[in-house]
């Protein structure tokens, strides 16, 4: 991945390591976070929200089975909140208001569904 903020971006010379060309990509995953070429975090936040929404299905199923509120809270903190907070110190300050709003909607929807807090 090449990070270049010049106004007139020139094509970059191909990079080779041990006589093998290195493929240039627009984004990659490093330690669970997606880093994009423009150093914005939309892809990372989209990935996080998608994972959280997939796991919210299981929280809804547990609620249907009349699991206690304390167990629902434990499940939420262990399975969903851990995803939302993964490497948050790296990307949260640089995220846009729109992305922060998407995260807040997930958090608030879960708190309403659990009828707690």
QUINOR-V393026 format. One record per backbone hydrogen bond with DSSP energy under -1.0 kcal/mol. NH is the residue of the N-H (numbers start at 1). CO is the residue of the C=O. E is the energy in kcal/mol with one decimal. If there is no record, write none. Layout:
NH CO E
NH CO E
This chain:
17 20 -2.7
20 17 -1.2
22 15 -3.1
28 35 -2.1
30 33 -3.2
33 30 -1.9
35 28 -3.0
37 26 -2.6
39 36 -1.7
45 41 -2.6
46 42 -2.6
47 43 -2.1
48 44 -2.3
49 45 -2.8
50 46 -2.1
51 47 -2.2
52 48 -2.5
53 49 -2.5
54 50 -2.0
55 51 -1.8
56 52 -1.4
59 55 -1.2
60 56 -2.3
61 57 -2.0
62 58 -2.3
63 59 -2.0
64 60 -1.9
65 61 -1.4
66 63 -1.7
67 62 -1.7
72 68 -2.1
73 69 -2.4
74 70 -2.2
75 71 -2.7
76 72 -2.7
77 73 -2.7
78 74 -2.4
79 75 -2.9
80 76 -1.4
81 76 -3.1
84 80 -2.1
85 81 -1.9
86 83 -1.0
88 85 -1.7
90 87 -1.3
91 87 -1.3
92 88 -2.3
95 92 -1.1
100 96 -2.3
101 97 -2.1
102 98 -1.8
103 99 -1.9
104 100 -2.3
105 101 -2.3
106 102 -1.5
107 103 -2.1
108 104 -2.9
109 105 -2.3
110 106 -1.9
111 107 -1.9
112 108 -2.1
113 109 -2.0
114 110 -1.9
116 111 -1.3
